[in-house]
Amino acid sequence: MVTKEPLEPKYATALDRWGWIELPSFKTAEGIQRLGDSLDTHGVTDLQCLRPLPKGVGRGHSFSDVFGWDRFPLHTDTSFWREPARYILMQSSSDSPTPTLLLDKLKVAGLLAQPSGARAIFRSRRKDGPIYCGLTNTAEGMPGWAIRFDPTHMVAANDAAKDFMALVDAALSDAMQFHYSGDNALLIDNWTCLHGRGCVAEIDRSRVLLRAYIGGRK
């Protein structure tokens, strides 16, 4: 990870093992500059303020537009970029009962090791036009262990892809729930983990989630 100030060893070890970490007593805006270089590209700003929206109101093909306040499926972010963002940093502006769902690095590696993981082909929407691709990024110069998966931008093009999507849906029951206290932050390795969002209760629909994408390779 390209850092200006290295993570404490215990956090770096946990991030490498699980693909995500909780950062206690952490302020996202200042933390971006401390952790590394934020990505401001494809119309995405340095620090985004995300609010839950009802179905059909968000940008086309966005999770808010498709699912509204319902649960978001497991996915990686920025799958439509040529090289997806490496890290995602998120923090709620206040205590929030709406969890981020996490499928850790080891579980994702187990999914990719299934026969359908190697054979899956998707028709993927990209900024420069649709392409056919697999789940890993070796053809585009990225490491073979780096997953790219987003069911709103990637359509199954063979039976193996359909089987893999079913595996991901089934794995949702194994996903852990990360809760925001208003003071803690979540750092996700977007190349090794899948994440989603729990259903948004009516009392939490004014929540603001701060999110930044951070670049860098190990």
N, C-alpha and C positions, 0 to 999 in steps of 0.2 A: 504494500500500500504506500502510495506517495504521501508522506506526512511532513508537516512542518514541526510537529512536536510528537514524538512517538507515543503510542498508547502505552499505558502501564503494562508490564509483562503479563499480569493475570488476565487483563482484558484482551491483549493480543493473542494469548494462548487460547482463550475461550472462543474468540472470533475465528481463529484458524480451525478449531475443532468442530464447532457447531455451526458456524456461518452467520451468527448473530450474537449481539451482546446488549445488555442493558447498561446504560451510562447514568448513574445516579447524580443528582444535584448538577445537572448539565443544562446549559443554555444553548439552544440550537444556533442562533444567529452568530454568537461569538465562537461556538464550537466548530463551525464550518472552517473558519480561518485557521483554527488550531489543528484540525485533523488533516486537512489537505486542500486541494484545489477544487472548488465547486464547479459544476458544469453549467454553463449558460449557453445552451445550443438548441436548435430546432424550435425556437420560440419558447423554451422553458427558462424561467427566470432562476436566479441564484437560490432564492428562498420562496417557496410557494406556500400559499395559505389555502388549505383545502377545507371546504365545508360540505357536509352531507346534503345531497340534492335529491328531490323526488325523481322517479324514473321518467326519462324522456326530456329532461331539462338540460343535462350536461352535453359536452361536446360529442359528436357522433362517434360511435365505437368506444367511447370511454366507459369505464365501469359504472359511473354515476348514471350515464344515459341508459345503459342496458339494465342495470340492477337496482338503481335508486337507493332506497334505504335498506334493501335486502342484503343478505350476505354476499360478499365478493368471493369468487372462486380463487383458488391458489394460482399464482402466476409469478412471472418476473416483470419488472418495469422496463420501459423503453425498448421493448422487443423490436420495434419498428426502426430503431437506429441501426446503422451499419455495425457499430460496436456499442452494445448496451452499456449504460452506466454501471460502474463496478459496485459502488456502495450507495445505500439509501439511508439518510439520517432523518428520523421523524420524532416529533414531540407534540403532545397536545398542549393547548394553551391553558387547560385546566384539568382537574380530575375528571376522568371519562370512563363510563361503564362499557363503552364500545371497544372490544379488543382488536388488536392486529393478530391474525392467525399466522402461525409460523410452522413450516415443515423444514426441519433442520437439514444441514449438509449431509449427514449420514443417511437419513431417510431418502433424500433426493438422489443420492448416489445409488441407493438400493433400487429405486425406480428406474434409473438409467441403465442399470445392470440387467433389467428384464429384457427378454427378446424383443418386445415391442419398442423398447427404448432405442435400440440400435437401428431398427428397420423403419421407424416412423418417418413419414414425409408429410409436410404441411405446405399449404399455399399461404404465404405470409405477406401481409400488407407491409410495405416499407415506404419511406419518404420518397424514394426514387422509383417507386413502382413495385408491383407484387413479384415475388420470386418463390420458387420451391426450395425448401430447406428441411434439414433435420433438426433435432433438438440441441445438438452441440454445434460448435462454431468453427471446427477445424478448417472448413473450406474457406472461411473468411479471415483466417490468420489468428483466431483466438484459441486458447487452450482447449483440448478435447474434453476436459471436465466441466467446462463452462456451459450451463444450460440456458437456453432461450425458450421461454414458454409463456404464451398469453392467449387464452381461448377467445378473446375478443378481436385479436388481430391475426390469429393463425387458425386456418380451417383444415381439418383432417383431409389428406389427399389419398390415403390408403388405409387398409384395415388395421395395420399396425398402429397408425396414429390414433384411430378410434379406440383401440385397445388401451393405448397409453393414457388417453384422456379419461377413460373409465378407471384406470389405476389411480390417477390423481384425484378423481372424485372420491374414490374409496379411501384414499389416504387422508382425506380431510378429517376423518374421525381420530387420526393420530396427531393432528396439528395441535400445538400448544397455544394458549391464549396469553398474549402480552397486554397488560393493562397500564394505562398512562396515569400518572399521579399529578401531572401538571409541573413536576419538577424533574422527573427522569426522562431519558431519551432512549431511542432504539436505533441501533446501527446494524444494518443488514448487508451481508455480502450478496449482492444481486446476481452474481454468477454461480452461486452454489446453493442458495436457499429459494424456496417458494414462499410467498406470503399472500394473505388475503385479508378480509375484514369481516368481523361479525356483524349481525344485524344491528341497525341503529335504532335504539329506543327513542320514543317521542321526546323524552326529557333530555336527550343528548343531541338533538338535531341542530342546535346552535353551536356545537363544538367546532373549534378551528384546529386543524392539524397542520403543523409546520413541517414541510418536507424539503430536503435538498438532495441533489445527486452529487456524488463526489467521485472523481476519477482516480486512476492509479492502478498499476499492476504490481503484484508481488514479484 
